[in-house]
């Protein structure tokens, strides 16, 4: 079986490609610069100009769409926000155009989304049935909603479409965790804001295993929260991380107003609270290797 990954050189795509190869799949990456896509077969595309190698989609039995500019790289200027949005929507529009053509054999598409769709939900447990936050007041909610809407035409073509709403992905290779861990390692760790806001997280390997389960089993369809079963408050997350790294927590909480001054609107990433349920994924029979935060962090920092 052949899997085509967009955004395959990012944190999730890189690990997913490795795990797919280990599971016996063939993998190709859809990239603006395929020559730089390491040892995987590459196809060229450019969503900004609407160009794509005509052989890319016919290659695939499955497509995993991860493409999108990182929300954590740089302040959210108007230009940056436009890039975050269009990098997601343009790629899906291009895939939809190609999937509408005859001559391919794509069985399923996994199209990433994020738990940001729920906005700042406080301590309320949210499920896939929870209505999205009002996008007018929340950029991350707006991005996630538009991202999911852009995948709807693929499902309308009759292709099985799965939309994982991804939480904070834990990996020492990139993403949020190294940034959170850096001050803790220096003895300057502290909870952010009130510390009561929930972080719904998932170990990178569990996320990739979940993607593979979604590809392999036709029962997976529609939206699923791609988070571990036990979310943690920011305070609890910081405390467990400090214990795993054998560092003290001696500083007071970093006040929310300070974060807003330093980060602007981007502070929503760390201050918004999302207590997200994994019940639907568990009911589908998926077993997490790292359901509990301490176990996930200990596995990531083993020997640190």
C-alpha positions as a Markdown table, in Angstrom:
| # | Residue | x | y | z |
|---|---|---|---|---|
| 1 | Unk | 0.0 | 0.0 | 0.0 |
| 2 | Unk | 1.3 | 3.4 | -0.9 |
| 3 | Unk | 0.8 | 6.5 | 1.2 |
| 4 | Unk | 1.3 | 10.1 | 0.0 |
| 5 | Unk | 2.1 | 12.6 | 2.7 |
| 6 | Unk | 1.8 | 16.4 | 2.4 |
| 7 | Unk | 3.7 | 18.3 | 5.0 |
| 8 | Unk | 5.9 | 15.2 | 5.3 |
| 9 | Unk | 9.1 | 17.0 | 6.3 |
| 10 | Unk | 7.5 | 18.4 | 9.5 |
| 11 | Unk | 7.6 | 16.9 | 13.0 |
| 12 | Unk | 4.6 | 14.6 | 12.5 |
| 13 | Unk | 5.2 | 13.7 | 8.9 |
| 14 | Unk | 8.8 | 12.7 | 9.4 |
| 15 | Unk | 7.9 | 10.3 | 12.2 |
| 16 | Unk | 4.8 | 9.0 | 10.4 |
| 17 | Unk | 6.8 | 8.2 | 7.3 |
| 18 | Unk | 9.3 | 6.2 | 9.4 |
| 19 | Unk | 6.6 | 4.2 | 11.2 |
| 20 | Unk | 4.7 | 3.6 | 7.9 |
| 21 | Unk | 7.9 | 2.1 | 6.3 |
| 22 | Unk | 8.3 | 0.0 | 9.4 |
| 23 | Unk | 4.7 | -1.3 | 9.0 |
| 24 | Unk | 5.4 | -2.3 | 5.4 |
| 25 | Unk | 3.9 | 0.7 | 3.5 |
| 26 | Unk | 5.6 | 2.5 | 0.7 |
| 27 | Unk | 5.8 | 6.3 | 1.3 |
| 28 | Unk | 6.1 | 9.3 | -1.0 |
| 29 | Unk | 6.2 | 13.0 | 0.0 |
| 30 | Unk | 4.4 | 15.9 | -1.7 |
| 31 | Unk | 6.7 | 18.9 | -1.4 |
| 32 | Unk | 7.6 | 22.2 | -2.9 |
| 33 | Unk | 11.3 | 21.0 | -3.0 |
| 34 | Unk | 11.1 | 17.2 | -3.3 |
| 35 | Unk | 14.9 | 16.9 | -3.9 |
| 36 | Unk | 15.3 | 17.8 | -0.2 |
| 37 | Unk | 12.9 | 15.2 | 1.0 |
| 38 | Unk | 15.6 | 12.7 | 2.2 |
| 39 | Unk | 15.4 | 9.1 | 1.0 |
| 40 | Unk | 11.7 | 9.1 | 0.3 |
| 41 | Unk | 10.2 | 9.3 | -3.2 |
| 42 | Unk | 9.1 | 12.9 | -3.8 |
| 43 | Unk | 6.5 | 14.7 | -6.0 |
| 44 | Unk | 6.6 | 18.4 | -6.5 |
| 45 | Unk | 3.6 | 20.7 | -5.8 |
| 46 | Unk | 3.1 | 24.4 | -5.0 |
| 47 | Unk | -0.3 | 25.1 | -3.5 |
| 48 | Unk | 0.3 | 28.9 | -3.9 |
| 49 | Unk | 0.4 | 28.6 | -7.7 |
| 50 | Unk | -2.0 | 25.6 | -7.9 |
| 51 | Unk | 0.6 | 23.3 | -9.6 |
| 52 | Unk | 1.2 | 19.6 | -8.8 |
| 53 | Unk | 2.9 | 16.7 | -10.4 |
| 54 | Unk | 0.2 | 14.8 | -12.3 |
| 55 | Unk | 1.6 | 11.5 | -11.1 |
| 56 | Unk | 1.3 | 12.3 | -7.4 |
| 57 | Unk | -2.3 | 11.5 | -6.6 |
| 58 | Unk | -2.5 | 8.4 | -9.0 |
| 59 | Unk | 0.5 | 7.0 | -7.0 |
| 60 | Unk | -1.4 | 6.8 | -3.8 |
| 61 | Unk | -3.7 | 4.3 | -2.1 |
| 62 | Unk | -3.9 | 6.7 | 0.9 |
| 63 | Unk | -3.2 | 10.4 | 1.4 |
| 64 | Unk | -2.3 | 12.1 | 4.7 |
| 65 | Unk | -2.6 | 15.9 | 4.6 |
| 66 | Unk | -0.5 | 17.6 | 7.2 |
| 67 | Unk | 0.6 | 20.6 | 5.2 |
| 68 | Unk | 0.4 | 24.0 | 6.9 |
| 69 | Unk | 2.7 | 26.7 | 8.3 |
| 70 | Unk | 3.4 | 26.4 | 12.0 |
| 71 | Unk | 1.3 | 28.5 | 14.3 |
| 72 | Unk | 4.2 | 28.7 | 16.7 |
| 73 | Unk | 6.9 | 30.2 | 14.4 |
| 74 | Unk | 6.9 | 33.9 | 14.8 |
| 75 | Unk | 4.4 | 36.5 | 16.0 |
| 76 | Unk | 1.0 | 36.6 | 14.4 |
| 77 | Unk | 1.3 | 39.6 | 12.1 |
| 78 | Unk | -1.5 | 39.9 | 9.5 |
| 79 | Unk | 0.9 | 38.5 | 6.9 |
| 80 | Unk | 1.8 | 35.6 | 9.1 |
| 81 | Unk | -1.9 | 34.8 | 9.9 |
| 82 | Unk | -2.6 | 34.9 | 6.2 |
| 83 | Unk | 0.2 | 32.4 | 5.6 |
| 84 | Unk | -1.0 | 30.1 | 8.4 |
| 85 | Unk | -4.5 | 30.0 | 6.8 |
| 86 | Unk | -3.7 | 29.8 | 3.1 |
| 87 | Unk | -1.0 | 27.2 | 3.5 |
| 88 | Unk | -3.7 | 24.8 | 4.8 |
| 89 | Unk | -6.6 | 25.7 | 2.5 |
| 90 | Unk | -4.5 | 25.9 | -0.7 |
| 91 | Unk | -3.1 | 22.4 | -0.3 |
| 92 | Unk | -6.5 | 20.9 | 0.3 |
| 93 | Unk | -8.1 | 22.7 | -2.6 |
| 94 | Unk | -5.3 | 21.3 | -4.9 |
| 95 | Unk | -5.8 | 17.8 | -3.6 |
| 96 | Unk | -9.6 | 18.1 | -4.1 |
| 97 | Unk | -9.1 | 19.2 | -7.7 |
| 98 | Unk | -6.9 | 16.2 | -8.4 |
| 99 | Unk | -9.1 | 13.7 | -6.5 |
| 100 | Unk | -12.1 | 14.8 | -8.6 |
| 101 | Unk | -10.3 | 13.6 | -11.7 |
| 102 | Unk | -10.6 | 9.9 | -12.9 |
| 103 | Unk | -7.7 | 7.5 | -12.9 |
| 104 | Unk | -6.7 | 7.4 | -9.2 |
| 105 | Unk | -7.3 | 4.7 | -6.6 |
| 106 | Unk | -7.2 | 6.7 | -3.3 |
| 107 | Unk | -9.1 | 4.8 | -0.7 |
| 108 | Unk | -9.0 | 7.3 | 2.2 |
| 109 | Unk | -7.7 | 10.7 | 3.1 |
| 110 | Unk | -6.6 | 11.8 | 6.6 |
| 111 | Unk | -6.8 | 15.6 | 6.8 |
| 112 | Unk | -5.3 | 17.1 | 9.9 |
| 113 | Unk | -7.1 | 19.6 | 12.2 |
| 114 | Unk | -6.5 | 20.8 | 15.7 |
| 115 | Unk | -8.2 | 21.0 | 19.1 |
| 116 | Unk | -7.9 | 24.8 | 18.7 |
| 117 | Unk | -11.4 | 24.5 | 17.1 |
| 118 | Unk | -12.9 | 24.4 | 20.6 |
| 119 | Unk | -11.4 | 27.8 | 21.5 |
| 120 | Unk | -10.9 | 28.6 | 25.2 |
| 121 | Unk | -13.3 | 26.1 | 26.8 |
| 122 | Unk | -12.3 | 26.5 | 30.4 |
| 123 | Unk | -12.5 | 23.2 | 32.4 |
| 124 | Unk | -15.5 | 22.0 | 30.5 |
| 125 | Unk | -14.9 | 18.6 | 28.9 |
| 126 | Unk | -15.3 | 18.9 | 25.1 |
| 127 | Unk | -16.1 | 16.1 | 22.6 |
| 128 | Unk | -16.4 | 15.9 | 18.9 |
| 129 | Unk | -20.1 | 16.9 | 19.3 |
| 130 | Unk | -19.1 | 20.2 | 21.0 |
| 131 | Unk | -19.8 | 23.1 | 18.7 |
| 132 | Unk | -16.7 | 25.0 | 17.5 |
| 133 | Unk | -15.8 | 28.3 | 19.1 |
| 134 | Unk | -16.9 | 31.5 | 17.4 |
| 135 | Unk | -14.2 | 32.1 | 14.9 |
| 136 | Unk | -14.6 | 35.9 | 15.0 |
| 137 | Unk | -13.0 | 36.0 | 18.5 |
| 138 | Unk | -10.4 | 33.2 | 18.1 |
| 139 | Unk | -7.9 | 32.9 | 15.3 |
| 140 | Unk | -6.9 | 29.3 | 16.1 |
| 141 | Unk | -10.6 | 28.3 | 16.1 |
| 142 | Unk | -11.1 | 30.1 | 12.8 |
| 143 | Unk | -8.1 | 28.3 | 11.2 |
| 144 | Unk | -9.3 | 24.9 | 12.4 |
| 145 | Unk | -12.8 | 25.4 | 11.2 |
| 146 | Unk | -11.7 | 26.6 | 7.8 |
| 147 | Unk | -9.2 | 23.7 | 7.6 |
| 148 | Unk | -12.0 | 21.2 | 8.3 |
| 149 | Unk | -14.4 | 22.9 | 5.8 |
| 150 | Unk | -11.7 | 22.6 | 3.1 |
| 151 | Unk | -11.7 | 18.8 | 3.6 |
| 152 | Unk | -15.4 | 18.5 | 3.2 |
| 153 | Unk | -15.3 | 18.5 | -0.7 |
| 154 | Unk | -13.1 | 15.4 | -0.5 |
| 155 | Unk | -15.7 | 13.5 | 1.5 |
| 156 | Unk | -18.3 | 14.8 | -0.9 |
| 157 | Unk | -16.4 | 12.9 | -3.7 |
| 158 | Unk | -17.2 | 9.7 | -1.9 |
| 159 | Unk | -13.7 | 9.2 | -0.5 |
| 160 | Unk | -13.5 | 8.1 | 3.1 |
| 161 | Unk | -12.2 | 11.2 | 5.0 |
| 162 | Unk | -10.9 | 11.2 | 8.5 |
| 163 | Unk | -10.2 | 14.4 | 10.4 |
| 164 | Unk | -8.0 | 14.0 | 13.5 |
| 165 | Unk | -8.2 | 17.1 | 15.8 |
| 166 | Unk | -4.7 | 17.1 | 17.1 |
| 167 | Unk | -3.6 | 18.3 | 20.6 |
| 168 | Unk | -0.2 | 19.3 | 21.8 |
| 169 | Unk | 2.2 | 16.8 | 20.2 |
| 170 | Unk | 4.9 | 15.6 | 22.6 |
| 171 | Unk | 8.3 | 15.0 | 21.1 |
| 172 | Unk | 11.9 | 16.0 | 22.0 |
| 173 | Unk | 12.5 | 16.5 | 18.2 |
| 174 | Unk | 10.4 | 19.6 | 17.9 |
| 175 | Unk | 7.0 | 21.2 | 18.5 |
| 176 | Unk | 6.0 | 22.7 | 21.8 |
| 177 | Unk | 7.8 | 20.4 | 24.3 |
| 178 | Unk | 11.4 | 21.5 | 23.8 |
| 179 | Unk | 10.2 | 25.1 | 24.2 |
| 180 | Unk | 8.3 | 24.3 | 27.4 |
| 181 | Unk | 11.2 | 22.2 | 28.8 |
| 182 | Unk | 14.0 | 24.7 | 28.1 |
| 183 | Unk | 13.3 | 27.0 | 31.1 |
| 184 | Unk | 12.5 | 24.0 | 33.3 |
| 185 | Unk | 16.0 | 22.6 | 32.5 |
| 186 | Unk | 17.6 | 25.9 | 33.4 |
| 187 | Unk | 15.8 | 26.0 | 36.8 |
| 188 | Unk | 13.5 | 28.8 | 35.6 |
| 189 | Unk | 10.4 | 26.8 | 34.9 |
| 190 | Unk | 7.0 | 28.1 | 36.0 |
| 191 | Unk | 3.3 | 27.6 | 35.2 |
| 192 | Unk | 1.8 | 30.0 | 32.7 |
| 193 | Unk | -1.1 | 32.3 | 33.5 |
| 194 | Unk | -3.4 | 30.8 | 36.1 |
| 195 | Unk | -1.9 | 27.4 | 35.5 |
| 196 | Unk | -5.4 | 26.0 | 35.6 |
| 197 | Unk | -5.8 | 25.9 | 31.8 |
| 198 | Unk | -6.0 | 22.4 | 30.4 |
| 199 | Unk | -3.4 | 21.1 | 27.9 |
| 200 | Unk | -4.7 | 18.2 | 25.8 |
| 201 | Unk | -1.6 | 16.4 | 24.6 |
| 202 | Unk | -0.5 | 13.2 | 22.7 |
| 203 | Unk | 2.8 | 11.4 | 22.4 |
| 204 | Unk | 4.1 | 11.7 | 18.8 |
| 205 | Unk | 4.3 | 7.9 | 18.4 |
| 206 | Unk | 0.7 | 7.4 | 19.6 |
| 207 | Unk | -0.4 | 10.0 | 17.1 |
| 208 | Unk | 1.3 | 8.2 | 14.3 |
| 209 | Unk | 0.0 | 4.9 | 15.4 |
| 210 | Unk | -3.5 | 6.4 | 15.5 |
| 211 | Unk | -3.0 | 7.7 | 11.9 |
| 212 | Unk | -2.1 | 4.2 | 10.8 |
| 213 | Unk | -5.1 | 2.7 | 12.5 |
| 214 | Unk | -7.3 | 5.3 | 10.7 |
| 215 | Unk | -5.8 | 4.3 | 7.3 |
| 216 | Unk | -6.1 | 0.6 | 7.9 |
| 217 | Unk | -9.6 | 0.3 | 9.3 |
| 218 | Unk | -12.6 | 1.6 | 7.1 |
| 219 | Unk | -14.6 | 2.1 | 10.3 |
| 220 | Unk | -12.8 | 5.3 | 11.0 |
| 221 | Unk | -14.6 | 8.2 | 9.3 |
| 222 | Unk | -15.3 | 11.8 | 10.2 |
| 223 | Unk | -13.8 | 13.8 | 13.1 |
| 224 | Unk | -11.8 | 12.4 | 16.1 |
| 225 | Unk | -10.0 | 14.0 | 18.9 |
| 226 | Unk | -6.4 | 13.0 | 18.6 |
| 227 | Unk | -5.4 | 13.4 | 22.2 |
| 228 | Unk | -4.4 | 11.1 | 25.1 |
| 229 | Unk | -7.1 | 10.2 | 27.6 |
| 230 | Unk | -5.7 | 12.2 | 30.5 |
| 231 | Unk | -5.3 | 16.0 | 29.8 |
| 232 | Unk | -3.3 | 17.9 | 32.3 |
| 233 | Unk | -3.5 | 21.5 | 33.6 |
| 234 | Unk | -0.6 | 23.7 | 32.7 |
| 235 | Unk | 0.4 | 23.7 | 36.4 |
| 236 | Unk | 0.3 | 19.9 | 36.6 |
| 237 | Unk | 2.1 | 19.5 | 33.3 |
| 238 | Unk | 4.9 | 21.8 | 34.4 |
| 239 | Unk | 5.2 | 20.0 | 37.8 |
| 240 | Unk | 5.4 | 16.5 | 36.2 |
| 241 | Unk | 7.9 | 17.8 | 33.6 |
| 242 | Unk | 10.1 | 19.3 | 36.3 |
| 243 | Unk | 10.0 | 16.0 | 38.3 |
| 244 | Unk | 10.9 | 13.9 | 35.2 |
| 245 | Unk | 13.8 | 16.3 | 34.5 |
| 246 | Unk | 14.9 | 16.4 | 38.2 |
| 247 | Unk | 14.6 | 20.2 | 38.4 |
| 248 | Unk | 13.0 | 22.3 | 41.1 |
| 249 | Unk | 10.1 | 24.7 | 40.4 |
| 250 | Unk | 11.0 | 27.8 | 42.4 |
| 251 | Unk | 9.5 | 30.7 | 40.4 |
| 252 | Unk | 6.0 | 32.0 | 40.7 |
| 253 | Unk | 3.5 | 31.7 | 37.8 |
| 254 | Unk | 4.2 | 33.8 | 34.7 |
| 255 | Unk | 1.3 | 36.2 | 34.7 |
| 256 | Unk | -1.1 | 36.2 | 31.7 |
| 257 | Unk | -0.7 | 39.9 | 31.0 |
| 258 | Unk | 3.0 | 39.4 | 30.7 |
| 259 | Unk | 2.6 | 36.7 | 28.2 |
| 260 | Unk | 0.1 | 38.8 | 26.2 |
| 261 | Unk | 2.5 | 41.7 | 26.2 |
| 262 | Unk | 5.4 | 39.4 | 25.0 |
| 263 | Unk | 3.4 | 37.2 | 22.5 |
| 264 | Unk | 0.4 | 39.3 | 21.6 |
| 265 | Unk | -2.5 | 37.2 | 20.2 |
| 266 | Unk | -0.2 | 34.2 | 19.9 |
| 267 | Unk | -0.4 | 33.9 | 23.7 |
| 268 | Unk | -3.7 | 32.1 | 23.0 |
| 269 | Unk | -1.6 | 29.0 | 22.3 |
| 270 | Unk | -0.5 | 28.7 | 25.9 |
| 271 | Unk | -3.4 | 30.4 | 27.8 |
| 272 | Unk | -6.4 | 28.9 | 26.1 |
| 273 | Unk | -7.9 | 25.9 | 28.0 |
| 274 | Unk | -9.0 | 22.7 | 26.2 |
| 275 | Unk | -10.0 | 19.7 | 28.2 |
| 276 | Unk | -10.6 | 17.4 | 25.3 |
| 277 | Unk | -12.2 | 13.9 | 25.5 |
| 278 | Unk | -10.5 | 10.9 | 23.9 |
| 279 | Unk | -13.6 | 8.7 | 24.4 |
| 280 | Unk | -14.5 | 8.4 | 20.7 |
| 281 | Unk | -11.0 | 7.2 | 19.8 |
| 282 | Unk | -11.0 | 4.7 | 22.7 |
| 283 | Unk | -14.5 | 3.5 | 21.7 |
| 284 | Unk | -13.1 | 2.7 | 18.3 |
| 285 | Unk | -10.7 | 0.3 | 19.9 |
| 286 | Unk | -7.5 | 2.3 | 19.8 |
| 287 | Unk | -5.0 | 1.5 | 22.7 |
| 288 | Unk | -2.6 | 4.3 | 23.7 |
| 289 | Unk | 0.9 | 3.3 | 24.5 |
| 290 | Unk | 1.3 | 6.5 | 26.5 |
| 291 | Unk | -2.1 | 7.3 | 28.1 |
| 292 | Unk | -0.6 | 9.1 | 31.1 |
| 293 | Unk | 1.6 | 12.2 | 31.0 |
| 294 | Unk | 4.3 | 11.0 | 33.4 |
| 295 | Unk | 4.8 | 7.8 | 31.3 |
| 296 | Unk | 5.0 | 9.8 | 28.1 |
| 297 | Unk | 7.5 | 12.3 | 29.4 |
| 298 | Unk | 9.6 | 9.6 | 31.1 |
| 299 | Unk | 9.8 | 7.7 | 27.8 |
| 300 | Unk | 10.8 | 10.9 | 25.9 |
| 301 | Unk | 13.5 | 11.9 | 28.5 |
| 302 | Unk | 14.7 | 8.4 | 29.3 |
| 303 | Unk | 18.4 | 8.8 | 30.2 |
| 304 | Unk | 18.3 | 12.6 | 30.1 |
